[in-house]
């Protein structure tokens, strides 16, 4: 029974100051909407994929399991080479990019595809053409450097990067929804904080609950004509 009464009290508190919760939720959503739609630059992503080819046995022309394992490990090594200063500095030079190695490195994600010999290269940029050009230039520079550094297997491009049409972020609708939920949570916190700090006795029930005294009578509040 006490739990039911407590829940009713909580709902009463929320209902009494619901306008605060609604106001903060709407303000948060509006701010997020303005930032997402008018202030944040859209970011585009272009992808290219490479494959690390295993050397075949000269006599049998068969790729062994050990060689596949080696090339899978090499794919991880090659991922580090792709993001090396040697490769990216040449990419910057070839494309005449006005950026630094550190900045370009932060735009690039390199990952092996599910323990295969395939390497995925993702490039993010606010300019879709630039993202595509970088994603296509990296394999060209990397192929020469991989052969020079590792003196190992051949590397070939599977898919060239195409011009991305739609940005991957910001997710404007999701940002607004998250801001609305956060605003609602902040509103609830503010409402309960106000209620907690408000120590006035407003009803007979407050007197009985907080002071443990029985109410003998109530003086009505009537307007005098």
MITOR-934146 format. One record per residue (C-alpha): residue in one letter; y, x negated, z. Coordinates in steps of 0.1 Angstrom, whole numbers, padded with zeros to 4 digits, always signed. Layout:
# MITOR-934146
aYXZ...
//
This chain:
# MITOR-934146
x+0000+0000+0000x+0024-0028+0009x+0018-0045-0024x+0027-0012-0042x+0059-0009-0023x+0068-0045-0030x+0063-0041-0067x+0084-0010-0066x+0111-0029-0049x+0109-0056-0076x+0112-0031-0103x+0141-0015-0086x+0159-0048-0083x+0153-0054-0120x+0165-0019-0130x+0196-0022-0109x+0208-0054-0126x+0190-0051-0159x+0223-0055-0177x+0225-0091-0165x+0190-0099-0179x+0198-0082-0212x+0232-0099-0215x+0217-0134-0209x+0188-0128-0233x+0212-0116-0261x+0236-0145-0255x+0208-0170-0256x+0194-0155-0288x+0228-0155-0304x+0235-0191-0295x+0202-0202-0308x+0207-0182-0340x+0241-0197-0347x+0227-0233-0341x+0196-0227-0362x+0212-0209-0391x+0245-0227-0394x+0244-0260-0376x+0209-0276-0380x+0202-0291-0413x+0169-0280-0429x+0142-0307-0430x+0118-0310-0459x+0084-0327-0460x+0067-0344-0489x+0031-0356-0488x+0010-0381-0509x-0025-0392-0503x-0044-0425-0510x-0080-0434-0510x-0095-0467-0499x-0122-0476-0523x-0153-0494-0511x-0166-0523-0531x-0200-0517-0547x-0229-0540-0545x-0228-0561-0577x-0265-0556-0584x-0271-0520-0573x-0237-0505-0579x-0242-0485-0547x-0218-0480-0518x-0236-0486-0485x-0230-0467-0453x-0218-0499-0436x-0192-0504-0464x-0180-0468-0459x-0176-0474-0422x-0156-0506-0429x-0133-0488-0453x-0127-0460-0428x-0116-0486-0403x-0095-0503-0430x-0078-0469-0435x-0065-0471-0400x-0054-0507-0405x-0037-0498-0438x-0018-0470-0420x-0002-0497-0398x+0006-0518-0429x+0022-0488-0446x+0048-0485-0418x+0053-0522-0415x+0087-0537-0421x+0074-0556-0452x+0065-0524-0470x+0094-0502-0459x+0121-0528-0465x+0109-0529-0501x+0109-0491-0503x+0145-0491-0491x+0155-0518-0516x+0137-0502-0546x+0152-0467-0539x+0186-0481-0528x+0184-0461-0496x+0213-0462-0472x+0191-0463-0441x+0175-0488-0418x+0138-0497-0413x+0138-0481-0379x+0152-0448-0392x+0129-0447-0422x+0099-0455-0400x+0107-0425-0378x+0106-0402-0409x+0071-0413-0419x+0037-0401-0405x+0006-0419-0417x-0029-0407-0407x-0065-0410-0419x-0080-0377-0429x-0109-0367-0407x-0127-0401-0406x-0127-0404-0443x-0114-0431-0466x-0084-0410-0474x-0049-0417-0460x-0022-0391-0458x+0014-0401-0460x+0041-0375-0449x+0078-0381-0453x+0104-0359-0437x+0141-0358-0448x+0170-0334-0451x+0170-0341-0488x+0139-0328-0506x+0143-0352-0536x+0146-0382-0513x+0115-0371-0493x+0095-0369-0525x+0108-0402-0539x+0100-0420-0507x+0065-0405-0505x+0058-0417-0540x+0074-0451-0537x+0054-0461-0506x+0020-0462-0523x+0034-0484-0551x+0047-0510-0527x+0018-0506-0503x-0009-0512-0530x+0005-0547-0537x+0010-0556-0501x-0025-0544-0491x-0042-0565-0517x-0020-0595-0507x-0025-0591-0469x-0061-0580-0466x-0075-0593-0499x-0099-0565-0497x-0107-0531-0512x-0087-0513-0539x-0063-0485-0531x-0056-0456-0554x-0033-0426-0553x-0051-0393-0551x-0021-0369-0550x+0015-0377-0558x+0042-0361-0537x+0058-0330-0553x+0093-0316-0547x+0091-0295-0515x+0106-0261-0520x+0108-0248-0484x+0119-0266-0453x+0094-0271-0425x+0120-0269-0398x+0140-0255-0381x+0119-0224-0377x+0149-0202-0373x+0131-0170-0362x+0109-0188-0337x+0139-0206-0322x+0157-0172-0317x+0126-0157-0301x+0121-0186-0278x+0158-0185-0268x+0155-0148-0261x+0125-0153-0239x+0141-0182-0220x+0173-0161-0216x+0152-0133-0202x+0136-0156-0177x+0169-0171-0167x+0182-0135-0163x+0153-0126-0140x+0160-0157-0119x+0197-0149-0116x+0190-0113-0106x+0165-0122-0079x+0188-0150-0067x+0217-0126-0063x+0194-0101-0045x+0182-0129-0022x+0217-0140-0013x+0229-0104-0008x+0223-0098+0029x+0242-0066+0033x+0226-0035+0048x+0229-0008+0022x+0203+0018+0031x+0185+0030+0062x+0153+0014+0049x+0171-0020+0050x+0179-0016+0087x+0143-0006+0095x+0128-0034+0074x+0151-0063+0084x+0161-0054+0120x+0131-0034+0130x+0153-0006+0144x+0148+0031+0140x+0176+0050+0123x+0189+0078+0145x+0212+0094+0120x+0232+0088+0088x+0269+0095+0084x+0274+0111+0049x+0299+0095+0026x+0319+0125+0015x+0353+0125-0002x+0379+0143+0018x+0398+0169-0003
//
